[in-house]
Amino acid sequence: ELSFKDAAFGTERSVLIAKVGSCATCGGNGAKPGTELEQCKTCNGSGRVHELRNSILGQFSSVRPCTACDGTGKVPKEKCADCKGHGTVRRQEEIHIKIPAGIDNGEMIRMPQLGEAIKGGTNGDLYVKVHVKPHPVFRREGQNLIMHLPIKLTDAVLGTSVSIEDLEGKTLEVKVPPMKRPEELLRVRGKGIPTGGSSRGDIIIRLETALPQKLSSKARKALEDLKSEGL
């Protein structure tokens, strides 16, 4: 789980996970150090066994991995004392994860050969799924950040300047021109989500005219005067 800011700009995390890894004592082959492997007598070194099953429709043949050698075709003459010949042990391991800038909620990070091990083989991959917490102000659309900003009626008509805080916590002074519609978009370039290299998306401000809930007699008269002028 990541904060909105960490997902935008990237970060690093270390997590402790329990997984099956290669036995450090025998190097993953299951044999006691200093001893050799020999051909599996169950599968004659093929790593597979054939099974025959009878049914009312006749006899069926199937092939499955040999359980005696775990499909490797070889077994230790003397088993490793630490892994009991399996070549793998379950242990806790600290994984260092580098989170790239701009990762989105639900995306996966593939970490090659950091997954679970099998006897005599390489490790699988580890997949890290990212969950990004919502931001109290911004919503993400691609590489852009969307925010809503209510504007007083007088500021919407006459224009104004507002202060907003970007994703890094820096204060930005934004000039709002007189609005021609009740809702308009204002773009602050280069302050959105990083897109790779030095480029970034934008902050898009959705301006909304906030209508007053109560009017003083003076304000009402001023509006009535405007109405008489056809505004």
N, C-alpha and C positions, 0 to 999 in steps of 0.2 A: 504494500500500500504506500502510495506516494502523495505528497502534497502537490497541489496544482503548480506551484512555482518550481519544485524540484523536477517535475515531469517536463516543464517547459525548457528549463535551462540545463538539465542533466545533473546527475549526482552519482555517488558511489555508495554501495551498501555491502555489508558483510552479514551473511545469515548462516546459522548452524542447522544443518539438515542431517537426518539419519538415512543412510543408504547402504547398499551392498557395494563394496569395493574389493579390488584385488588384494589378496593376502600379501602383506609385506614380507613375511618370512620365507615363503616359497616362490614368490614372484608371480603367483596366480596359476601355477600348474598343479598344485595340490600335493606335490611330492615333498618328502622330507629333504631338507637341504643336504646335498652331497649324494643323493640317490637318483635313479633314473626312472623314466616312464617306460611302460611296456604295453604291448598291444592288448586291447580289451578283448577278452575271450567271449564275451556275450555277443558282440556284434562283429567279431573278427577284424576289428580296426576300421570298419566302415562308418561308424558313428550312427548307424541306423539299424533298426530291426524291423523285420516283416512279421505281420500278424495275420493269421487266418481265422475268420469267424464264420460259423455256420448259421444259416437262417432258413426260413421256409422257402425263400427264393433261391437258395443255393449258397455257395461259399464265396466269401468276400475277402480280398486281400488289401491290407493297408500298410503304410510305412510310417514309423514314428521315430523320433530321436531316441537313442539308447540312453536309458536312465543310469546304467552302470558307469558310463564314462561321460555323461552329460553331453553326448553328441560329438566328443572330440576324437574318439577312436583309440584313445590311450588312457591308461590308468597308472597311478603311481605304484611302484613296488613296495614302498613304505610311505604311508600317509603323513602329511604334515601335521604336527601336533596342534598347531594353532587353528587351522581351518578344517581339520579332520578329513583332508583329502578333497574338499570341495573347491579349493582355489580362491574362494571368496569369503569375506567376513562382513558382518553388518556392523557399522560403526558410525559415529558422528563425525562430520567433516565441515569445516568452515569454508564457505564459498564466497568469493569476492565478486560482486556484480557491478559492472559499469553500466549505468543507465544513460543512454544517448539523449541529447537535447531534442525536444520536440516529440517525444514518445506520447502516444495517445492512450486513453483508457481502453483496456481490453487487448492491447497489443502484446505480442510475445517476443521475448529475447531468447535466441538459441545460443547455448553455450556448448560447443562441441566437446565430446569425450569427458564431460563432467557428470554424466548420468551413472546408472548402475552398471556393474561389471558382470561378465559371465566367465566361467572357467576357461582359461586358455585363450580368451578373446579380448577385444578392445572394449573400452567403456562405451556405453551409449551416450546420448546427448541429454543435457538438462534444458528444459524449457521453463522460462520464468514469465508468468502472466502478470501484467501490471494493472493495478487498480488505482485510479487517480481520484483523489477527493475533490469534490466540487469547490469552486471558489465563491466567496460571498458576493463578489461584484461581477466578475467576468464569466462569460460562457464562450467556449471554443467552437469556431467554425473553420475547419481546415487549419491554416496557419494564422488566421485572424482571431482577435479577441473582441467579443461583443459585450457592450455594457449599455444600460438604460440610464438616462439622465433627465429627470423632470426639470422643465424651465418655467419660471414665472411668466405670466401672460405679458407683462410689460417688457421683460427681457426678450421674449419671443418676438415681440413687435419691433423693439428698438435695437436689439442685439446686445451682447454682453461678453464678458470674459469669465471663464470658470476655471477652477483649479481641480484637477483630478490626480489620482495617484496611480502610477503605472504598476506593472507586475513586479518590478524590482523595488517598489516602495518610494520611487522618486516622484516629486510633485511636478506636474506639467500644467502650464498655463495655456488654455485653449480658447481661441477667439470664436465666439458664436455669432455669425452674421444674422441680421433680421430674418426670421423664418417666414417663408411664403406658404407653408402648409402646417397643419397641426402636428405632424410628425415628419422629421427629416433625419438624414444620416450625415454624420460628420466623421471624417477619416483623419486619424493621426498616423502618419506613415512611419514604418520601421520600429514600432513599439509592441509588435505582437509576438508570436511564437517563432523561435529560430527555425529557418528552413535548411540549414546547412551552410557552412562557411560563415560569411559575415552578414548574409541576408536574413531578414525577418519579415514576418507578416505585419499587419497593421492593427491598430485599435479602431474599431468602428463604434461610434457613439450614436445610439438611437435617441434623438432629442424628442421629448414629448411635452407639449404645452400643458402645464398644470393649471386647471381652472380653479379660481378661488372658491372656498367653501362658504365664506361669509364676506359681505361687503359693508364697509362703513357708508354713511350717508354721503360723504365727500367722494368716495370712490364710485358709488352708484351714479352720482350726478355727472362725474367725469365720463362714465360710460354712456350715459344718456345723451351727453353733448356729442360724443363720437357717433352715436346712432343717428342723431339728427343730421349729421354730415354725410350719412350714407355709408359709414364704416362699420 
